[in-house]
Amino acid sequence: MLEQLLHALNQPLTGLQCSMEVALASPRTPEQYVRGLHEGLALTERMRALVEAIREVADAETDKKEKLETIELRTLLGEVVDDLAPVAEVKSVRIRLDRPATGSQAGVAGGRRLSTSVFRLLESALSLANPGSEVRIESGGTPVGEWVRIRWHAERPRSGFSRPELGLLVVEAGFERAGAEWIGERAGNLETVTVRLPKVSGDSK
């Protein structure tokens, strides 16, 4: 993940360098200088977002492993949906939470970290979703662990540099570090992320 982010950082860096070289190559009109400054600011903002994502991933990789603890997945999802309901309302996006018939237990490295990861995953999905569409959340269990799936119709094609998209990369790295499996799929503008969470051992409760 760090290699992917560092590779992505190279593009705006190169663009900023080229923009500065063009500005110094020959005299330009004030309008051209202003336009060049706006382009440079946009590239700088992209680099800043990438650097923040790189720092988050690097910090997560150096953190000490937290003790596994048991969390009721459907309760956690309900709390996250409630917290993000105002965001969904502002974006005019509906959240549909399909609750399993029975309680669901998910174990990863630290309850707080799981809560944060699920929150950021749904927050990114809401930011990327097309206004007026629906974000659907499903969850369930298997003999080897629990899973949560989030689907949304994207507002525009992926650029890879927006904050919500970088947020997805950071969340993916966090889940994988905790031993979960991340499966991302795309069909047209329908985005699907499935996270398979590891089973909690009996001594982690």
Backbone as CSV, one residue per row, in Angstrom:
resi,resn,N_x,N_y,N_z,CA_x,CA_y,CA_z,C_x,C_y,C_z
1,MET,0.820,-1.198,0.000,0.000,0.000,0.000,0.864,1.262,0.000
2,LEU,1.945,1.269,0.767,2.849,2.421,0.772,3.467,2.632,-0.601
3,GLU,3.858,1.542,-1.254,4.431,1.659,-2.595,3.415,2.259,-3.561
4,GLN,2.166,1.853,-3.440,1.113,2.371,-4.308,0.914,3.861,-4.088
5,LEU,0.911,4.291,-2.835,0.719,5.702,-2.526,1.921,6.541,-2.958
6,LEU,3.122,6.007,-2.747,4.315,6.734,-3.167,4.358,6.875,-4.687
7,HIS,3.939,5.839,-5.401,3.877,5.915,-6.857,2.873,6.984,-7.289
8,ALA,1.729,7.043,-6.607,0.716,8.044,-6.930,1.224,9.452,-6.663
9,LEU,2.084,9.603,-5.652,2.626,10.919,-5.311,3.532,11.469,-6.411
10,ASN,4.127,10.586,-7.190,5.066,11.009,-8.223,4.388,11.854,-9.310
11,GLN,3.131,11.565,-9.620,2.444,12.278,-10.702,2.242,13.762,-10.398
12,PRO,1.631,14.130,-9.257,1.492,15.566,-8.984,2.826,16.264,-8.758
13,LEU,3.821,15.546,-8.224,5.150,16.146,-8.075,5.728,16.513,-9.432
14,THR,5.630,15.601,-10.371,6.129,15.861,-11.722,5.348,16.997,-12.381
15,GLY,4.030,17.002,-12.174,3.203,18.063,-12.741,3.563,19.422,-12.190
16,LEU,3.822,19.492,-10.883,4.198,20.761,-10.268,5.551,21.249,-10.797
17,GLN,6.499,20.337,-10.938,7.807,20.704,-11.473,7.678,21.234,-12.901
18,CYS,6.905,20.560,-13.733,6.711,21.008,-15.119,6.039,22.372,-15.162
19,SER,5.063,22.600,-14.283,4.369,23.879,-14.244,5.325,25.015,-13.895
20,MET,6.205,24.780,-12.953,7.183,25.807,-12.557,8.203,26.042,-13.667
21,GLU,8.625,24.977,-14.332,9.590,25.122,-15.419,8.995,25.917,-16.576
22,VAL,7.731,25.684,-16.886,7.060,26.426,-17.948,6.949,27.900,-17.582
23,ALA,6.645,28.177,-16.305,6.505,29.562,-15.862,7.816,30.327,-15.968
24,LEU,8.953,29.639,-15.811,10.264,30.287,-15.853,10.886,30.289,-17.250
25,ALA,10.289,29.549,-18.169,10.903,29.392,-19.491,10.881,30.673,-20.306
26,SER,9.819,31.450,-20.199,9.691,32.677,-20.987,8.713,33.615,-20.291
27,PRO,8.776,34.917,-20.650,7.831,35.866,-20.034,6.386,35.467,-20.308
28,ARG,5.514,35.672,-19.319,4.113,35.296,-19.438,3.239,36.449,-18.989
29,THR,2.002,36.422,-19.394,1.054,37.460,-18.995,0.632,37.228,-17.547
30,PRO,0.127,38.272,-16.873,-0.356,38.079,-15.493,-1.420,36.990,-15.397
31,GLU,-2.295,36.912,-16.413,-3.347,35.892,-16.398,-2.745,34.490,-16.452
32,GLN,-1.688,34.338,-17.252,-1.040,33.033,-17.347,-0.364,32.653,-16.030
33,TYR,0.234,33.652,-15.367,0.853,33.367,-14.071,-0.199,32.959,-13.041
34,VAL,-1.332,33.664,-13.049,-2.410,33.340,-12.102,-2.936,31.929,-12.369
35,ARG,-3.131,31.601,-13.656,-3.598,30.263,-13.986,-2.595,29.195,-13.544
36,GLY,-1.306,29.503,-13.744,-0.268,28.563,-13.316,-0.247,28.377,-11.811
37,LEU,-0.499,29.463,-11.061,-0.538,29.360,-9.598,-1.718,28.508,-9.141
38,HIS,-2.863,28.682,-9.801,-4.029,27.871,-9.449,-3.753,26.384,-9.707
39,GLU,-3.112,26.093,-10.830,-2.775,24.700,-11.136,-1.783,24.151,-10.113
40,GLY,-0.814,24.973,-9.729,0.162,24.549,-8.725,-0.473,24.289,-7.377
41,LEU,-1.441,25.137,-6.990,-2.142,24.925,-5.722,-2.945,23.631,-5.737
42,ALA,-3.583,23.342,-6.877,-4.352,22.104,-6.980,-3.442,20.889,-6.865
43,LEU,-2.281,20.944,-7.503,-1.326,19.832,-7.414,-0.786,19.695,-5.998
44,THR,-0.539,20.834,-5.344,-0.045,20.805,-3.963,-1.070,20.184,-3.026
45,GLU,-2.349,20.497,-3.240,-3.411,19.914,-2.414,-3.476,18.402,-2.596
46,ARG,-3.307,17.929,-3.827,-3.291,16.484,-4.080,-2.120,15.833,-3.374
47,MET,-0.958,16.480,-3.421,0.223,15.926,-2.743,0.028,15.908,-1.235
48,ARG,-0.590,16.947,-0.707,-0.825,17.007,0.736,-1.725,15.866,1.188
49,ALA,-2.792,15.603,0.414,-3.704,14.498,0.750,-2.972,13.161,0.684
50,LEU,-2.122,12.991,-0.320,-1.366,11.745,-0.453,-0.388,11.566,0.694
51,VAL,0.289,12.636,1.086,1.246,12.553,2.197,0.531,12.192,3.496
52,GLU,-0.667,12.760,3.714,-1.441,12.420,4.909,-1.807,10.939,4.909
53,ALA,-2.200,10.427,3.733,-2.542,9.008,3.633,-1.317,8.135,3.881
54,ILE,-0.179,8.531,3.328,1.062,7.783,3.545,1.415,7.751,5.030
55,ARG,1.258,8.882,5.700,1.573,8.931,7.138,0.650,8.020,7.934
56,GLU,-0.639,8.013,7.589,-1.584,7.144,8.297,-1.235,5.673,8.126
57,VAL,-0.930,5.282,6.889,-0.588,3.883,6.633,0.704,3.517,7.353
58,ALA,1.693,4.407,7.308,2.974,4.142,7.968,2.796,4.036,9.481
59,ASP,1.985,4.924,10.058,1.740,4.877,11.501,1.044,3.586,11.895
60,ALA,0.084,3.141,11.055,-0.642,1.909,11.360,0.289,0.707,11.330
61,GLU,1.269,0.723,10.437,2.177,-0.411,10.315,3.169,-0.481,11.472
62,THR,3.420,0.660,12.117,4.372,0.683,13.220,3.696,0.576,14.584
63,ASP,2.344,0.678,14.612,1.617,0.546,15.878,1.805,-0.848,16.461
64,LYS,1.765,-0.918,17.783,1.791,-2.220,18.449,0.466,-2.932,18.201
65,LYS,0.520,-4.242,18.103,-0.698,-5.015,17.904,-1.590,-4.927,19.140
66,GLU,-2.868,-4.667,18.885,-3.814,-4.608,19.981,-4.384,-5.997,20.263
67,LYS,-4.865,-6.178,21.467,-5.463,-7.444,21.860,-6.796,-7.635,21.132
68,LEU,-7.021,-8.846,20.628,-8.296,-9.147,19.992,-9.423,-9.040,21.007
69,GLU,-10.540,-8.450,20.575,-11.697,-8.410,21.449,-12.957,-8.646,20.625
70,THR,-13.977,-9.172,21.270,-15.201,-9.532,20.590,-16.147,-8.341,20.532
71,ILE,-16.671,-8.090,19.333,-17.586,-6.973,19.118,-18.802,-7.480,18.356
72,GLU,-19.987,-7.036,18.740,-21.188,-7.402,18.002,-21.254,-6.545,16.748
73,LEU,-21.110,-7.175,15.605,-20.988,-6.454,14.345,-22.239,-5.658,14.004
74,ARG,-23.417,-6.244,14.181,-24.637,-5.530,13.795,-24.851,-4.297,14.666
75,THR,-24.455,-4.372,15.944,-24.559,-3.205,16.823,-23.611,-2.102,16.361
76,LEU,-22.378,-2.503,16.029,-21.388,-1.538,15.545,-21.875,-0.850,14.274
77,LEU,-22.403,-1.622,13.325,-22.880,-1.037,12.075,-24.029,-0.061,12.323
78,GLY,-24.924,-0.427,13.236,-26.036,0.463,13.564,-25.553,1.781,14.141
79,GLU,-24.542,1.720,15.013,-24.003,2.937,15.615,-23.334,3.824,14.562
80,VAL,-22.581,3.206,13.652,-21.905,3.979,12.610,-22.923,4.636,11.679
81,VAL,-23.978,3.904,11.321,-25.018,4.469,10.469,-25.686,5.657,11.147
82,ASP,-25.973,5.534,12.426,-26.581,6.644,13.165,-25.655,7.861,13.180
83,ASP,-24.359,7.628,13.388,-23.403,8.739,13.442,-23.307,9.471,12.106
84,LEU,-23.430,8.716,11.003,-23.245,9.310,9.679,-24.560,9.710,9.007
85,ALA,-25.669,9.545,9.708,-26.969,9.912,9.135,-27.018,11.383,8.705
86,PRO,-26.492,12.332,9.500,-26.505,13.737,9.049,-25.695,13.954,7.775
87,VAL,-24.577,13.245,7.634,-23.754,13.363,6.426,-24.535,12.862,5.215
88,ALA,-25.219,11.734,5.388,-26.013,11.173,4.297,-27.146,12.113,3.901
89,GLU,-27.744,12.766,4.882,-28.849,13.691,4.594,-28.361,14.878,3.783
90,VAL,-27.211,15.433,4.161,-26.654,16.571,3.427,-26.314,16.171,1.994
91,LYS,-25.784,14.970,1.819,-25.396,14.488,0.491,-26.600,13.961,-0.303
92,SER,-27.776,13.883,0.335,-28.982,13.329,-0.292,-28.761,11.884,-0.730
93,VAL,-28.129,11.118,0.139,-27.868,9.703,-0.106,-28.583,8.892,0.970
94,ARG,-29.300,7.864,0.576,-29.987,6.996,1.528,-29.032,5.901,2.007
95,ILE,-29.151,5.530,3.259,-28.382,4.411,3.801,-29.353,3.281,4.118
96,ARG,-29.100,2.129,3.527,-29.935,0.947,3.789,-29.088,-0.084,4.516
97,LEU,-29.447,-0.351,5.748,-28.723,-1.316,6.571,-29.552,-2.583,6.682
98,ASP,-29.123,-3.636,6.037,-29.785,-4.933,6.126,-29.230,-5.685,7.331
99,ARG,-30.000,-5.717,8.406,-29.530,-6.351,9.634,-29.739,-7.865,9.573
100,PRO,-28.734,-8.645,9.989,-28.909,-10.100,10.027,-29.928,-10.487,11.084
101,ALA,-30.514,-11.644,10.913,-31.555,-12.085,11.842,-31.008,-12.357,13.232
102,THR,-29.743,-12.752,13.324,-29.142,-13.071,14.615,-27.916,-12.207,14.842
103,GLY,-27.456,-12.177,16.068,-26.279,-11.398,16.415,-25.062,-11.862,15.656
104,SER,-24.162,-10.912,15.364,-22.965,-11.225,14.603,-21.756,-10.755,15.394
105,GLN,-20.773,-11.631,15.578,-19.585,-11.285,16.330,-18.388,-11.169,15.385
106,ALA,-17.639,-10.085,15.492,-16.460,-9.903,14.645,-15.258,-9.604,15.510
107,GLY,-14.149,-10.287,15.250,-12.941,-10.031,16.018,-11.807,-9.570,15.144
108,VAL,-11.258,-8.415,15.459,-10.061,-7.923,14.787,-9.157,-7.326,15.853
109,ALA,-8.031,-6.762,15.422,-7.051,-6.237,16.375,-7.525,-4.927,16.982
110,GLY,-8.335,-5.034,18.005,-8.759,-3.848,18.736,-10.145,-3.379,18.331
111,GLY,-11.054,-3.269,19.279,-12.405,-2.810,19.005,-12.447,-1.388,18.504
112,ARG,-11.643,-0.516,19.082,-11.628,0.884,18.661,-11.155,1.010,17.228
113,ARG,-10.167,0.224,16.857,-9.650,0.288,15.495,-10.691,-0.207,14.499
114,LEU,-11.427,-1.254,14.854,-12.485,-1.750,13.984,-13.560,-0.695,13.803
115,SER,-13.967,-0.065,14.890,-14.993,0.974,14.807,-14.549,2.106,13.889
116,THR,-13.303,2.539,14.041,-12.776,3.618,13.211,-12.729,3.214,11.742
117,SER,-12.304,1.986,11.473,-12.200,1.521,10.091,-13.575,1.432,9.430
118,VAL,-14.560,0.889,10.141,-15.906,0.782,9.587,-16.487,2.173,9.353
119,PHE,-16.252,3.094,10.283,-16.740,4.470,10.141,-16.145,5.118,8.888
120,ARG,-14.826,4.979,8.713,-14.171,5.622,7.570,-14.568,4.971,6.255
121,LEU,-14.821,3.676,6.280,-15.269,2.987,5.070,-16.617,3.532,4.624
122,LEU,-17.561,3.625,5.544,-18.889,4.128,5.195,-18.834,5.618,4.854
123,GLU,-18.012,6.370,5.568,-17.864,7.803,5.285,-17.349,8.026,3.863
124,SER,-16.363,7.232,3.447,-15.824,7.342,2.091,-16.873,6.957,1.063
125,ALA,-17.623,5.888,1.340,-18.670,5.456,0.415,-19.719,6.552,0.231
126,LEU,-20.118,7.198,1.323,-21.097,8.284,1.235,-20.556,9.445,0.408
127,SER,-19.277,9.768,0.594,-18.670,10.880,-0.141,-18.577,10.585,-1.632
128,LEU,-18.373,9.320,-1.981,-18.213,8.935,-3.379,-19.538,8.627,-4.065
129,ALA,-20.603,8.433,-3.279,-21.888,8.018,-3.844,-22.570,9.142,-4.611
130,ASN,-23.300,8.764,-5.623,-24.059,9.707,-6.440,-25.223,10.267,-5.624
131,PRO,-25.402,11.599,-5.561,-26.539,12.164,-4.819,-27.860,11.581,-5.303
132,GLY,-28.721,11.261,-4.365,-29.997,10.659,-4.696,-29.955,9.148,-4.784
133,SER,-28.762,8.561,-4.642,-28.630,7.103,-4.721,-28.679,6.487,-3.326
134,GLU,-28.360,5.205,-3.255,-28.439,4.475,-1.995,-27.120,3.773,-1.698
135,VAL,-26.697,3.841,-0.448,-25.569,3.046,0.034,-26.152,1.881,0.816
136,ARG,-25.862,0.658,0.371,-26.439,-0.529,0.999,-25.375,-1.259,1.812
137,ILE,-25.722,-1.600,3.037,-24.797,-2.284,3.938,-25.400,-3.631,4.315
138,GLU,-24.614,-4.684,4.120,-25.029,-6.027,4.505,-23.954,-6.637,5.395
139,SER,-24.332,-7.600,6.208,-23.362,-8.296,7.044,-23.862,-9.706,7.321
140,GLY,-22.964,-10.560,7.721,-23.332,-11.927,8.024,-22.153,-12.694,8.568
141,GLY,-22.357,-13.986,8.780,-21.296,-14.802,9.357,-21.127,-16.107,8.609
142,THR,-19.938,-16.650,8.702,-19.598,-17.949,8.142,-18.826,-18.718,9.203
143,PRO,-18.572,-19.998,8.999,-17.804,-20.757,9.986,-16.399,-20.209,10.231
144,VAL,-15.860,-19.455,9.259,-14.487,-18.962,9.410,-14.427,-17.510,9.847
145,GLY,-15.562,-16.852,9.986,-15.539,-15.462,10.422,-16.766,-14.694,9.954
146,GLU,-16.725,-13.375,10.131,-17.838,-12.505,9.767,-17.480,-11.681,8.532
147,TRP,-18.506,-11.099,7.905,-18.246,-10.254,6.754,-19.193,-9.069,6.753
148,VAL,-18.750,-7.986,6.141,-19.583,-6.809,5.927,-19.373,-6.362,4.483
149,ARG,-20.464,-6.005,3.823,-20.396,-5.588,2.413,-21.098,-4.241,2.252
150,ILE,-20.450,-3.319,1.542,-21.019,-2.004,1.279,-21.049,-1.781,-0.228
151,ARG,-22.212,-1.373,-0.743,-22.378,-1.101,-2.171,-22.868,0.332,-2.361
152,TRP,-22.364,0.997,-3.400,-22.841,2.331,-3.743,-22.596,2.608,-5.225
153,HIS,-23.397,3.511,-5.781,-23.220,3.943,-7.164,-22.370,5.218,-7.138
154,ALA,-21.213,5.150,-7.768,-20.255,6.255,-7.711,-20.746,7.447,-8.519
155,GLU,-20.416,8.634,-8.027,-20.835,9.864,-8.694,-20.036,10.100,-9.972
156,ARG,-18.750,9.704,-9.959,-17.880,9.923,-11.117,-16.800,8.849,-11.134
157,PRO,-16.113,8.667,-12.270,-15.038,7.675,-12.334,-13.937,7.979,-11.327
158,ARG,-13.277,6.951,-10.867,-12.199,7.105,-9.898,-11.036,7.892,-10.485
159,SER,-10.501,8.837,-9.712,-9.284,9.552,-10.109,-8.082,9.051,-9.310
160,GLY,-8.375,8.532,-8.105,-7.308,8.016,-7.255,-6.710,9.030,-6.319
161,PHE,-7.091,10.328,-6.486,-6.444,11.362,-5.695,-7.382,12.072,-4.727
162,SER,-8.696,11.851,-4.828,-9.609,12.548,-3.929,-9.451,12.003,-2.511
163,ARG,-9.847,12.808,-1.546,-9.722,12.388,-0.147,-10.545,11.131,0.172
164,PRO,-11.794,11.016,-0.317,-12.527,9.772,-0.055,-11.846,8.549,-0.646
165,GLU,-11.267,8.677,-1.847,-10.584,7.547,-2.472,-9.332,7.168,-1.694
166,LEU,-8.594,8.179,-1.239,-7.429,7.897,-0.404,-7.867,7.298,0.932
167,GLY,-9.029,7.758,1.424,-9.557,7.183,2.653,-9.818,5.699,2.507
168,LEU,-10.323,5.279,1.350,-10.546,3.855,1.104,-9.236,3.080,1.133
169,LEU,-8.181,3.650,0.554,-6.885,2.974,0.553,-6.351,2.805,1.973
170,VAL,-6.498,3.852,2.780,-6.022,3.789,4.165,-6.820,2.751,4.953
171,VAL,-8.149,2.731,4.756,-8.993,1.765,5.458,-8.645,0.346,5.020
172,GLU,-8.422,0.153,3.718,-8.036,-1.160,3.222,-6.759,-1.651,3.900
173,ALA,-5.773,-0.762,4.001,-4.518,-1.140,4.660,-4.748,-1.493,6.120
174,GLY,-5.634,-0.737,6.796,-5.919,-1.014,8.196,-6.596,-2.352,8.408
175,PHE,-7.581,-2.662,7.564,-8.269,-3.950,7.671,-7.307,-5.104,7.418
176,GLU,-6.485,-4.987,6.368,-5.570,-6.076,6.029,-4.525,-6.275,7.127
177,ARG,-4.100,-5.186,7.745,-3.135,-5.315,8.836,-3.760,-6.069,10.011
178,ALA,-5.072,-5.910,10.190,-5.776,-6.582,11.289,-6.139,-8.020,10.951
179,GLY,-5.718,-8.492,9.766,-5.977,-9.877,9.407,-7.236,-10.098,8.597
180,ALA,-7.900,-9.004,8.170,-9.123,-9.131,7.374,-8.784,-9.212,5.888
181,GLU,-9.733,-9.715,5.118,-9.582,-9.789,3.663,-10.447,-8.712,3.029
182,TRP,-9.854,-7.904,2.149,-10.552,-6.797,1.477,-10.783,-7.187,0.028
183,ILE,-12.036,-7.137,-0.428,-12.373,-7.465,-1.809,-13.109,-6.279,-2.412
184,GLY,-12.496,-5.615,-3.368,-13.118,-4.480,-4.044,-13.534,-4.858,-5.458
185,GLU,-14.766,-4.524,-5.828,-15.284,-4.851,-7.152,-15.957,-3.627,-7.753
186,ARG,-15.937,-3.564,-9.090,-16.557,-2.449,-9.788,-17.251,-2.968,-11.044
187,ALA,-18.529,-2.593,-11.237,-19.294,-2.949,-12.428,-20.018,-1.697,-12.890
188,GLY,-19.484,-1.052,-13.931,-20.020,0.244,-14.328,-19.720,1.259,-13.254
189,ASN,-20.757,1.917,-12.743,-20.532,2.852,-11.638,-20.926,2.264,-10.287
190,LEU,-21.191,0.953,-10.256,-21.511,0.279,-8.999,-20.238,-0.202,-8.326
191,GLU,-19.975,0.324,-7.147,-18.797,-0.053,-6.364,-19.224,-0.980,-5.228
192,THR,-18.463,-2.038,-5.016,-18.750,-2.978,-3.933,-17.463,-3.274,-3.174
193,VAL,-17.517,-3.152,-1.870,-16.395,-3.517,-1.009,-16.885,-4.552,-0.012
194,THR,-16.229,-5.697,0.007,-16.540,-6.751,0.972,-15.326,-6.958,1.873
195,VAL,-15.551,-6.941,3.169,-14.479,-7.157,4.141,-14.801,-8.424,4.919
196,ARG,-13.917,-9.400,4.844,-14.084,-10.655,5.586,-13.225,-10.578,6.843
197,LEU,-13.889,-10.569,7.976,-13.226,-10.388,9.256,-12.849,-11.733,9.867
198,PRO,-11.696,-11.799,10.513,-11.261,-13.085,11.092,-12.119,-13.501,12.277
199,LYS,-12.227,-14.795,12.467,-13.001,-15.352,13.573,-12.281,-15.104,14.884
200,VAL,-13.060,-14.788,15.921,-12.482,-14.581,17.246,-12.267,-15.911,17.928
201,SER,-11.074,-16.094,18.457,-10.806,-17.328,19.215,-11.477,-17.243,20.567
202,GLY,-11.670,-18.380,21.186,-12.405,-18.423,22.439,-11.757,-17.679,23.567
203,ASP,-10.426,-17.506,23.558,-9.743,-16.836,24.660,-9.615,-15.356,24.457
204,SER,-10.227,-14.770,23.386,-10.107,-13.341,23.137,-11.289,-12.545,23.687
205,LYS,-12.255,-13.198,24.303,-13.440,-12.506,24.826,-13.095,-11.832,26.144
